[in-house]
Amino acid sequence: MNTNYTTHLICAPELSDTFKVSNINIKVGEFVSKNQLLISLNKNNDHIYINAIEDGQISYLFINIGDDINNGDLLLSMEVEELPTGFLDVVDQRCSQDSAEVDVANSLMIIPSAAKLASRLGVDLSLVNPNCITGYIGNEEVELFVKHELLKLQQLRKLLA
């Protein structure tokens, strides 16, 4: 059985005001354990600690020490091993190797604005098909994925009605 990974986007919690990144306790590529401290935010004497909610590997940092962080800002992404559920399996519609120079089967390239959109919508970016020409996942690809998922949900509701 193949191991599947899901990209999890870690965002700032609900904040009453702007905080600053005071410490980044991880590096891209590092494996982290559940509850491990990832990032520290502070404002005056208020401290907020961002911990890993699952075991995984850090895939991208969207922040630097000293950055201002607001409510819901995207902080980092991490790859988490997922067990297959078999529920509503998505048919693989990736581009053929002839039409895309990028090896999209083994990489995930995301435009930051698309990562933020996916985070707000709760979209698992590992399920979104990249653009066949560029190999990147942009806002259009996230929106197309959401429309496709909503259509599948609508069809399922009709079947159950």
Contact map, one row per residue, 1 for C-alpha under 8 A:
11100000000000000000000000000000000000000000000000000000000000000000000000000000000000000000000000000000000000000000000000000000000000000000000000000000000000000
11110000000000000000000000000000000000000000000000000000000000000000000000000000000000000000000000000000000000000000000000000000000000000000000000000000000000000
11111000000000000000000000000000000000000000000000000000000000000000000000000000111000000000000000000000000000000000000000000000000000000000000000000000000000000
01111100000000000000000000000000000000000000000000000000000000000000000000000000111100000000000000000000000000000000000000000000000000000000000000000000000000000
00111110000000000000000000000000000000000000000000000000000000000000000000000011110000000000000000000000000000000000000000000100000000000000000000000000000000000
00011111000000000000000000000000000000000000000000000000000000000000000000000011110000000000000000000000000000000000000000011100000000000000000000000000000000000
00001111100000000000000000000000000000000000000000000000000000000000000000001111000000000000000000000000000000000000000000011100000000000000000000000000000000000
00000111110000000000000000000000000000000000000000000000000000000000000000001111000000000000000000000000000000000000000000010000000000000000000000000000000000000
00000011111000000000000000000000000000000000000000000000000000000000000001111100000000000000000000000000000000000010001000000000000000000000000000000000000000000
00000001111100000000000000000000000000000000000000000000000000000000000001111100000000000000000000000000000000000000000000000000000000000000000000000000000000000
00000000111110000000000000000000000000000000000000000000000000000000000111110000000000000000000000000000000000000000001000000000000000000000000000000000000000000
00000000011111100000000000000000000000000000000001000000000000000000111111100000000000000000000000000000000000000000000000000000000000000000000000000000000000000
00000000001111100000000000000000000000000000000000000000000000000000001100000000000000000000000000000000000000000000000000000000000000000000000000000000000000000
00000000000111110000000000000000000000000000000000000000000000000000001100000000000000000000000000000000000000000000000000000000000000000000000000000000000000000
00000000000111111110000000000000000000000000000000000000000000000000011100000000000000000000000000000000000000000000000000000000000000000000000000000000000000000
00000000000001111100000000000000000000000000000000000000000000000000001000000000000000000000000000000000000000000000000000000000000000000000000000000000000000000
00000000000000111110000000000000000000000000000000000000000000000000011000000000000000000000000000000000000000000000000000000000000000000000000000000000000000000
00000000000000111111000000000000000000000010000000000000000000000001111000000000000000000000000000000000000000000000000000000000000000000000000000000000000000000
00000000000000101111100000000000000000001110000000000000000000000001110000000000000000000000000000000000000000000000000000000000000000000000000000000000000000000
00000000000000000111110000000000000000001110000000000000000000001111100000000000000000000000000000000000000000000000000000000000000000000000000000000000000000000
00000000000000000011111100000000000000111100000000000000000000111111100000000000000000000000000000000000000000000000000000000000000000000000000000000000000000000
00000000000000000001111100000000000000111100000000000000000000001100000000000000000000000000000000000000000000000000000000000000000000000000000000000000000000000
00000000000000000000111110000000000000111000000000000000000000001000000000000000000000000000000000000000000000000000000000000000000000000000000000000000000000000
00000000000000000000111111100000000001110000000000000000000000011000000000000000000000000000000000000000000000000000000000000000000000000000000000000000000000000
00000000000000000000001111100000000011110000000000000000000000000000000000000000000000000000000000000000000000000000000000000000000000000000000000000000000000000
00000000000000000000000111110100000001100000000000000000010000000000000000000000000000000000000000000000000000000000000000000000000000000000000000000000000000000
00000000000000000000000111111100000000000000000000000000010010000000000000000000000000000000000000000000000000000000000000000000000000000000000000000000000000000
00000000000000000000000001111100000000000000000000000000111110000000000000000000000000000000000000000000000000000000000000000000000000000000000000000000000000000
00000000000000000000000000111110000000000000000000000000111000000000000000000000000000000000000000000000000000000000000000000000000000000000000000000000000000000
00000000000000000000000001111111000000000000000000000000110000000000000000000000000000000000000000000000000000000000000000000000000000000000000000000000000000000
00000000000000000000000000001111100000000000000000000011110000000000000000000000000000000000000000000000000000000000000000000000000000000000000000000000000000000
00000000000000000000000000000111110100000000000000010011110000000000000000000000000000000000000000000000000000000000000000000000000000000000000000000000000000000
00000000000000000000000000000011111100000000000000010111000000000000000000000000000000000000000000000000000000000000000000000000000000000000000000000000000000000
00000000000000000000000000000001111100000000000000111111000000000000000000000000000000000000000000000000000000000000000000000000000000000000000000000000000000000
00000000000000000000000000000000111110000000000000111100000000000000000000000000000000000000000000000000000000000000000000000000000000000000000000000000000000000
00000000000000000000000000000001111111000000000000110000000000000000000000000000000000000000000000000000000000000000000000000000000000000000000000000000000000000
00000000000000000000000010000000001111110000000011110000000000000000000000000000000000000000000000000000000000000000000000000000000000000000000000000000000000000
00000000000000000000000111000000000111110000000011110000000000000000000000000000000000000000000000000000000000000000000000000000000000000000000000000000000000000
00000000000000000000111111000000000011111000000011100000000000000000000000000000000000000000000000000000000000000000000000000000000000000000000000000000000000000
00000000000000000000111110000000000011111100001111000000000000000000000000000000000000000000000000000000000000000000000000000000000000000000000000000000000000000
00000000000000000011111000000000000000111110001111000000000000000000000000000000000000000000000000000000000000000000000000000000000000000000000000000000000000000
00000000000000000011110000000000000000011111111100000000000000000000000000000000000000000000000000000000000000000000000000000000000000000000000000000000000000000
00000000000000000111000000000000000000001111111000000000000000000000000000000000000000000000000000000000000000000000000000000000000000000000000000000000000000000
00000000000000000000000000000000000000000111110000000000000000000000000000000000000000000000000000000000000000000000000000000000000000000000000000000000000000000
00000000000000000000000000000000000000000111111000000000000000000000000000000000000000000000000000000000000000000000000000000000000000000000000000000000000000000
00000000000000000000000000000000000000000111111100000000000000000000000000000000000000000000000000000000000000000000000000000000000000000000000000000000000000000
00000000000000000000000000000000000000011110111110000000000000000000000000000000000000000000000000000000000000000000000000000000000000000000000000000000000000000
00000000000000000000000000000000000000011100011111000000000000000000000000000000000000000000000000000000000000000000000000000000000000000000000000000000000000000
00000000000000000000000000000000000011111000001111100000000000000000000000000000000000000000000000000000000000000000000000000000000000000000000000000000000000000
00000000000100000000000000000000000011111000000111110000000000000000000000000000000000000000000000000000000000000000000000000000000000000000000000000000000000000
00000000000000000000000000000000011111100000000011111000000000000000000000000000000000000000000000000000000000000000000000000000000000000000000000000000000000000
00000000000000000000000000000001111111000000000001111110000000000000000000000000000000000000000000000000000000000000000000000000000000000000000000000000000000000
00000000000000000000000000000000011000000000000000111110000000000000000000000000000000000000000000000000000000000000000000000000000000000000000000000000000000000
00000000000000000000000000000000111000000000000000011111000000000000000000000001000000000000000000000000000000000000000000000000000000000000000000000000000000000
00000000000000000000000000000011110000000000000000011111100000000000000000000001000000000000000000000000000000000000000000000000000000000000000000000000000000000
00000000000000000000000000000011110000000000000000000111110000000000000000000111100000000000000000000000000000000000000000000000000000000000000000000000000000000
00000000000000000000000000011111000000000000000000000011111000000000000000000111000000000000000000000000000000000000000000000000000000000000000000000000000000000
00000000000000000000000001111111000000000000000000000001111110000000000000011110000000000000000000000000000000000000000000000000000000000000000000000000000000000
00000000000000000000000000011000000000000000000000000000111110000000000000011110000000000000000000000000000000000000000000000000000000000000000000000000000000000
00000000000000000000000000010000000000000000000000000000011111000000000000011100000000000000000000000000000000000000000000000000000000000000000000000000000000000
00000000000000000000000000110000000000000000000000000000011111110000000000111000000000000000000000000000000000000000000000000000000000000000000000000000000000000
00000000000000000000000000000000000000000000000000000000000111110000000001110000000000000000000000000000000000000000000000000000000000000000000000000000000000000
00000000000000000000100000000000000000000000000000000000000011111010000000110000000000000000000000000000000000000000000000000000000000000000000000000000000000000
00000000000000000000100100000000000000000000000000000000000011111110000000000000000000000000000000000000000000000000000000000000000000000000000000000000000000000
00000000000000000001111100000000000000000000000000000000000000111110000000000000000000000000000000000000000000000000000000000000000000000000000000000000000000000
00000000000000000001110000000000000000000000000000000000000000011111000000000000000000000000000000000000000000000000000000000000000000000000000000000000000000000
00000000000000000001100000000000000000000000000000000000000000111111100000000000000000000000000000000000000000000000000000000000000000000000000000000000000000000
00000000000000000111100000000000000000000000000000000000000000000111110000000000000000000000000000000000000000000000000000000000000000000000000000000000000000000
00000000000100000111100000000000000000000000000000000000000000000011111010000000000000000000000000000000000000000000000000000000000000000000000000000000000000000
00000000000100101110000000000000000000000000000000000000000000000001111110000000000000000000000000000000000000000000000000000000000000000000000000000000000000000
00000000000111111100000000000000000000000000000000000000000000000000111110000000000000000000000000000000000000000000000000000000000000000000000000000000000000000
00000000001111100000000000000000000000000000000000000000000000000000011111000000000000000000000000000000000000000000000000000000000000000000000000000000000000000
00000000001100000000000000000000000000000000000000000000000000000000111111100000000000000000000000000000000000000001000000000000000000000000000000000000000000000
00000000111100000000000000000000000000000000000000000000000001000000000111110000000000000000000000000000000000000011001000000000000000000000000000000000000000000
00000000111100000000000000000000000000000000000000000000000011100000000011111000000000000000000000000000000000000000000000000000000000000000000000000000000000000
00000000111000000000000000000000000000000000000000000000011111100000000001111100000000000000000000000000000000000000000000000000000000000000000000000000000000000
00000011110000000000000000000000000000000000000000000000011110000000000000111110000000000000000000000000000000000000000000000000000000000000000000000000000000000
00000011110000000000000000000000000000000000000000000001111100000000000000011111000000000000000000000000000000000000000000000000000000000000000000000000000000000
00001111000000000000000000000000000000000000000000000001111000000000000000001111100000000000000000000000000000000000000000000000000000000000000000000000000000000
00001111000000000000000000000000000000000000000000000111100000000000000000000111110000000000000000000000000000000000000000000000000000000000000000000000000000000
00111100000000000000000000000000000000000000000000000001000000000000000000000011111000000000000000000000000000000000000000000000000000000000000000000000000000000
00111100000000000000000000000000000000000000000000000000000000000000000000000001111100000000000000000000000000000000000000000000000000000000000000000000000000000
00110000000000000000000000000000000000000000000000000000000000000000000000000000111110000000000000000000000000000000000000000000000000000000000000000000000000000
00010000000000000000000000000000000000000000000000000000000000000000000000000000011111000000000000000000000000000000000000000000000000000000000000000000000000000
00000000000000000000000000000000000000000000000000000000000000000000000000000000001111100000000000000000000000000000000000000000000000000000000000000000000000000
00000000000000000000000000000000000000000000000000000000000000000000000000000000000111111000000000000000000000000000000000000000000000000000000000000000000000000
00000000000000000000000000000000000000000000000000000000000000000000000000000000000011111000000000000000000000000000000000000000000000000000000000000000000000000
00000000000000000000000000000000000000000000000000000000000000000000000000000000000001111100000000000000000000000000000000000000000000000000000000000000000000000
00000000000000000000000000000000000000000000000000000000000000000000000000000000000001111110000000000000000000000000000000000000000000000000000000000000000000000
00000000000000000000000000000000000000000000000000000000000000000000000000000000000000011111000000000000000000000000000000000010000000000000000000000000000000000
00000000000000000000000000000000000000000000000000000000000000000000000000000000000000001111100000000000000000000000000000000000000000000000000000000000000000000
00000000000000000000000000000000000000000000000000000000000000000000000000000000000000000111110000000000000000000000000000000000000000000000000000000000000000000
00000000000000000000000000000000000000000000000000000000000000000000000000000000000000000011111000000000000000000000000000000000100000000000000000000000000000000
00000000000000000000000000000000000000000000000000000000000000000000000000000000000000000001111100000001000000000000000000000000110100000000000000000000000000000
00000000000000000000000000000000000000000000000000000000000000000000000000000000000000000000111110110000000000000000000000000000000100000000000000000000000000000
00000000000000000000000000000000000000000000000000000000000000000000000000000000000000000000011111110000000000000000000000000000000000000000000000000000000000000
00000000000000000000000000000000000000000000000000000000000000000000000000000000000000000000001111111110000000000000000000000000000000000000000000000000000000000
00000000000000000000000000000000000000000000000000000000000000000000000000000000000000000000000111111000000000000000000000000000000000000000000000000000000000000
00000000000000000000000000000000000000000000000000000000000000000000000000000000000000000000001111111000000000000000000000000000000110000000000000000000000000000
00000000000000000000000000000000000000000000000000000000000000000000000000000000000000000000001111111110000000000000000000000000000111100000000000000000000000000
00000000000000000000000000000000000000000000000000000000000000000000000000000000000000000000000011111110000000000000000000000000000010100000000000000000000000000
00000000000000000000000000000000000000000000000000000000000000000000000000000000000000000000000010011111000000000000000000000000000001100000000000000000000000000
00000000000000000000000000000000000000000000000000000000000000000000000000000000000000000000000010011111111000000000000000000000000000100000000000000000000000000
00000000000000000000000000000000000000000000000000000000000000000000000000000000000000000000010000000111111100000000000000000000010000100000000000000000000000000
00000000000000000000000000000000000000000000000000000000000000000000000000000000000000000000000000000011111000000000000000000000000000000000000000000000000000000
00000000000000000000000000000000000000000000000000000000000000000000000000000000000000000000000000000011111100000000000000000000000000000000000000000000000000000
00000000000000000000000000000000000000000000000000000000000000000000000000000000000000000000000000000011111110000000000000000000000000000000000000000000000000000
00000000000000000000000000000000000000000000000000000000000000000000000000000000000000000000000000000001011111000000000000000100000000011000000000000000000000000
00000000000000000000000000000000000000000000000000000000000000000000000000000000000000000000000000000000001111100000000000000000010000111000000000000000000000000
00000000000000000000000000000000000000000000000000000000000000000000000000000000000000000000000000000000000111110110000000000000000000011100000000000000000000000
00000000000000000000000000000000000000000000000000000000000000000000000000000000000000000000000000000000000011111110000000000000000000011110000000000000000000000
00000000000000000000000000000000000000000000000000000000000000000000000000000000000000000000000000000000000001111111000000000000000000000000000000000000000000000
00000000000000000000000000000000000000000000000000000000000000000000000000000000000000000000000000000000000000111111100000000000000000000110000000000000000000000
00000000000000000000000000000000000000000000000000000000000000000000000000000000000000000000000000000000000001111111110000000000000000001110010000000000000000000
00000000100000000000000000000000000000000000000000000000000000000000000001000000000000000000000000000000000001111111111000001000000000000000000000000000000000000
00000000000000000000000000000000000000000000000000000000000000000000000011000000000000000000000000000000000000011111111100000000000000000000000000000000000000000
00000000000000000000000000000000000000000000000000000000000000000000000000000000000000000000000000000000000000001111111110000000000000000010010000000000000000000
00000000000000000000000000000000000000000000000000000000000000000000000000000000000000000000000000000000000000000111111111111000000000000000010000000000000000000
00000000101000000000000000000000000000000000000000000000000000000000000001000000000000000000000000000000000000000011111111100000000000000000000000000000000000000
00000000000000000000000000000000000000000000000000000000000000000000000000000000000000000000000000000000000000000001111111100000000000000000000000000000000000000
00000000000000000000000000000000000000000000000000000000000000000000000000000000000000000000000000000000000000000000111111100000000000000000000000000000000000000
00000000000000000000000000000000000000000000000000000000000000000000000000000000000000000000000000000000000000000000011111110000000000000000000000000000000000000
00000000000000000000000000000000000000000000000000000000000000000000000000000000000000000000000000000000000000000000011111111000000000000000010001000000000000000
00000111000000000000000000000000000000000000000000000000000000000000000000000000000000000000000000000000000000000000010001111111000000000000000000000000000000000
00000110000000000000000000000000000000000000000000000000000000000000000000000000000000000000000000000000000000000010010000111111000000000000010000000000000000000
00001110000000000000000000000000000000000000000000000000000000000000000000000000000000000000000000000000000100000000000000011111100000000000000000000000000000000
00000000000000000000000000000000000000000000000000000000000000000000000000000000000000000100000000000000000000000000000000011111100000000000000000000000000000000
00000000000000000000000000000000000000000000000000000000000000000000000000000000000000000000000000000000000000000000000000011111110000001000110010000000000000000
00000000000000000000000000000000000000000000000000000000000000000000000000000000000000000000110000000000000000000000000000000111111000001000100010000000000000000
00000000000000000000000000000000000000000000000000000000000000000000000000000000000000000000010000000001000010000000000000000001111101111100100000000000000000000
00000000000000000000000000000000000000000000000000000000000000000000000000000000000000000000000000000000000000000000000000000000111111111100100000000000000000000
00000000000000000000000000000000000000000000000000000000000000000000000000000000000000000000011000110000000000000000000000000000011111100000000000000000000000000
00000000000000000000000000000000000000000000000000000000000000000000000000000000000000000000000000111000000000000000000000000000001111100000000000000000000000000
00000000000000000000000000000000000000000000000000000000000000000000000000000000000000000000000000010100000000000000000000000000011111110000000000000000000000000
00000000000000000000000000000000000000000000000000000000000000000000000000000000000000000000000000011111000010000000000000000000011111111000000000000000000000000
00000000000000000000000000000000000000000000000000000000000000000000000000000000000000000000000000000000000111100000000000000000011001111100000000000000000000000
00000000000000000000000000000000000000000000000000000000000000000000000000000000000000000000000000000000000111100100000000000001111000111111110000000000000000000
00000000000000000000000000000000000000000000000000000000000000000000000000000000000000000000000000000000000001101100000000000000011000011111110000000000000000000
00000000000000000000000000000000000000000000000000000000000000000000000000000000000000000000000000000000000000101100100000000000000000001111111000000000000000000
00000000000000000000000000000000000000000000000000000000000000000000000000000000000000000000000000000000000000000000000000000000000000001111111100000000000000000
00000000000000000000000000000000000000000000000000000000000000000000000000000000000000000000000000000000000000000000000000000001111000001111111110000000000000000
00000000000000000000000000000000000000000000000000000000000000000000000000000000000000000000000000000000000000000100110000101001000000001111111111000000000000000
00000000000000000000000000000000000000000000000000000000000000000000000000000000000000000000000000000000000000000000000000000000000000000011111111100000000000000
00000000000000000000000000000000000000000000000000000000000000000000000000000000000000000000000000000000000000000000000000000000000000000001111111110000000000000
00000000000000000000000000000000000000000000000000000000000000000000000000000000000000000000000000000000000000000000000000000001100000000000111111111000000000000
00000000000000000000000000000000000000000000000000000000000000000000000000000000000000000000000000000000000000000000000000100000000000000000011111111100000000000
00000000000000000000000000000000000000000000000000000000000000000000000000000000000000000000000000000000000000000000000000000000000000000000001111111110000000000
00000000000000000000000000000000000000000000000000000000000000000000000000000000000000000000000000000000000000000000000000000000000000000000000111111111000000000
00000000000000000000000000000000000000000000000000000000000000000000000000000000000000000000000000000000000000000000000000000000000000000000000011111111100000000
00000000000000000000000000000000000000000000000000000000000000000000000000000000000000000000000000000000000000000000000000000000000000000000000001111111110000000
00000000000000000000000000000000000000000000000000000000000000000000000000000000000000000000000000000000000000000000000000000000000000000000000000111111111000000
00000000000000000000000000000000000000000000000000000000000000000000000000000000000000000000000000000000000000000000000000000000000000000000000000011111111100000
00000000000000000000000000000000000000000000000000000000000000000000000000000000000000000000000000000000000000000000000000000000000000000000000000001111111110000
00000000000000000000000000000000000000000000000000000000000000000000000000000000000000000000000000000000000000000000000000000000000000000000000000000111111111000
00000000000000000000000000000000000000000000000000000000000000000000000000000000000000000000000000000000000000000000000000000000000000000000000000000011111111100
00000000000000000000000000000000000000000000000000000000000000000000000000000000000000000000000000000000000000000000000000000000000000000000000000000001111111110
00000000000000000000000000000000000000000000000000000000000000000000000000000000000000000000000000000000000000000000000000000000000000000000000000000000111111111
00000000000000000000000000000000000000000000000000000000000000000000000000000000000000000000000000000000000000000000000000000000000000000000000000000000011111111
00000000000000000000000000000000000000000000000000000000000000000000000000000000000000000000000000000000000000000000000000000000000000000000000000000000001111111
00000000000000000000000000000000000000000000000000000000000000000000000000000000000000000000000000000000000000000000000000000000000000000000000000000000000111111
00000000000000000000000000000000000000000000000000000000000000000000000000000000000000000000000000000000000000000000000000000000000000000000000000000000000011111
